[in-house]
Amino acid sequence: MQALLRFSRVVDALSTRIGQMAMWLILITTFISAGNAIVRKLFNTSSNALLEIQWYLFAAVFMLGAGYAFLRNAHVRIDFIASKFSARTRNWIDIGGIVIFLFPLCYMMITLGWPTFENAWVSGEMSSNSGGLIRWPVYALIPLGFALLMLQGASELVKRVAFLKGLGPDALDHSGPSETELLAKEIAEQEKARQTGAAA
């Protein structure tokens, strides 16, 4: 079980790194979108490539960030029902959801998405819009995103089983401070340290 928990930690670290990268893609998409709008209003012109890169990046945020959302328990969950169950019951429900629904869905999307990506790669498929982009990068996001989500699902499965065996904490326990509260506390401490340093 310890080897599986080490595997889970590695996957969690990978998902965190990719999730943080996906957050930067949101900022880049915002800048591109704002730039397109300004150029269109001021110069009455636009670029299909820049318009398409917006939804490429938007797709990347969702496809690559799904595993990170699962890690942070930011996905849709019916909390008002789940909160009425015991911790063990909630973890058993999660195990069932991962094995019965998540893994088959990810496998299906990978096996269906790979040939589409492969065909676009081999044929050099381009956008039908004038000046548009090649298509294979955005098609690659489908099998890649679901593979990362499946990998995170395996990590979550390990954590649920570890909790049920008494070998790890409850990954579904949200009784502590939220991430927003922790971030606010960290910022306040940094500001206090800065003011203390400036006063000295």
N, C-alpha and C positions, 0 to 999 in steps of 0.2 A: 504493500500500500504506500510505503514511503517513496518508492520510485514513481508511482503514479502522482503523488502529491508534488514531487519535484517537476514532473512533466506539466502539471497544472500551473505551477508557478511560472514556468518558461512560457507557456501559452498566454497566461495573463499579462506577462511583460510584453510579449509580442503584440497582443491586442491593444494594450495601452499605448505603445509606441505608434502603431498604425492609427489609432483613434486620435491621438494628438496631431498627427500629420493631417488627418481628415479635417480637423478643426481649422488648420491653416488654409485648407482648400476653400473653406467657406469665405474667408477674408479675401483670397485671391479672386474668387468668383464675384464677390461684391464689387471689387475694384474694376474688374473687366466689364461688369454690367453697367456700372456708373459711367465708365469711359465710353462705352457704346452709346449710352443715352445722350451724353454730352455732345459727342461727335455728330450724332444723328440730328440733334436740335440745332447745333451751331453751323454745321457744314452740309446738312441734308444728305449725308452719305452713311454707309454702313458696310460692315464686312461679314460675310456669311461665316467665314472661319472663326471670327471672334464670337459671333452669335452661337455657333455650334460648340465652341470650347466651353461656353457657360454651362450648357446642359451636360457636357462630358464631365466637367468637374462636379456639377451637382449630383450626377449619377455616382461618381466616385465617392462622394461624401456618404451617401446612403449605403452603397454596396460595401465599401471598405470599413465603414463605421459601425456596421451591424454587430460585429463581434464585440466591439468595445461597449456598445449599448447593452448587450447581454451581460457582459462582465460587470457593468455598473448598475445592473437591474433597472435600466432606464427604458426598457421595452414595455409595451402595454401589458398591464397585469390588473386583474380585478381585485384590488386590494381590500375593498370593503367586504368581500366574501372571504378571501384568503385570511384576513385578520382574525376571523372567527375560529380558524382551525389551529390545532397545536403545531409547534415547530416541526415535529416529526411528520405530521400529515402534510404540511406544506412542502416539505422536501420530497416526500413520496409522490406528490402530485407533479412536482417539477421533474422528477425522474421519469415518470410516465410521459409527460409532455415532450421531454427531450428524445426519449427512445421511440415513442410511437409517432410523433408528429415532426419534430425538428430534423432528426437524422434522415428519415425518408424524403422529406422535402428538399433538403440540401443535396442529397444524392441525385434526386431527379433533376434538379436545376443544373447541377454540374454536368450530368450526362447529356442533358438537352442543350446546354449552353456551349459546351466544348466544340461540337461540330460546327456551330454557327461561327464561333471565333476562328476555327481552323480554316473554314471555307473563305472567310474574309481575308485572312492572312495570306493564303495561297493565291487568291484571285486579285489581291490588292484592291479590294472593293473601296470605292470612294463615295462620298456623299453625292446625291443627285443635284444638290444646289451648286450653283456656280461659285467656284472658289472655296468649296466646302472641304472638310477634312477626311482623312482615311477613317474607315469604320472599325478596323480590328481592335484598336485600343479600348473603345467603349464596349465592344462585344466581349473582350477579355475580362471585363469587370464582373460579368455574370458568374462564370465558373470560379474566378478568384475570390469574389466576395462571399459566395456560398461555401467555398472551401474553408475560408477563414472563420465563417460563422459556425461551420460544423466542428472545426478545431476547438473553438471556444465552447461549443456545446459539450465536447468531450471533457474539457477542463471543468465545466460546471457540474457535469455528471460525477466526476471524481470527487469534487467538493461535497456534493449532496450525500454520496455514499460514505465519505469520511465522517461527516457529521453524524449520520445514522449509526456508524460504528463507534462513535465517541472519540474519533481521532482528529477532529478539526472543529472550528467554530461554525456557527450557522451563517452561511453566506446570505441568507434571506432576512437576517435580523437587522432591522432599521431603527432600533431603539436608541442608538447613539445619535450624536449631532450629524446633521446633513452635510454634504460636501460644501454647500454654500456657506453654512455656518462655520465650518472649518476654515474655508478660504477667507471669510471675513475676519476671523480671529487671527489668522496668519498675517493679513494685511495690517490689522490694528497693532500687532506686536512689532512688525517691521517699522511702522510709523512711529511707535513709541520709542523704539531703539534709535531711530534716526533723530528724533527730537532730543533724546538724551545725549546723543553724540554731538549734536549741534550746540546744545547748552554748555557742554563741557569744553 
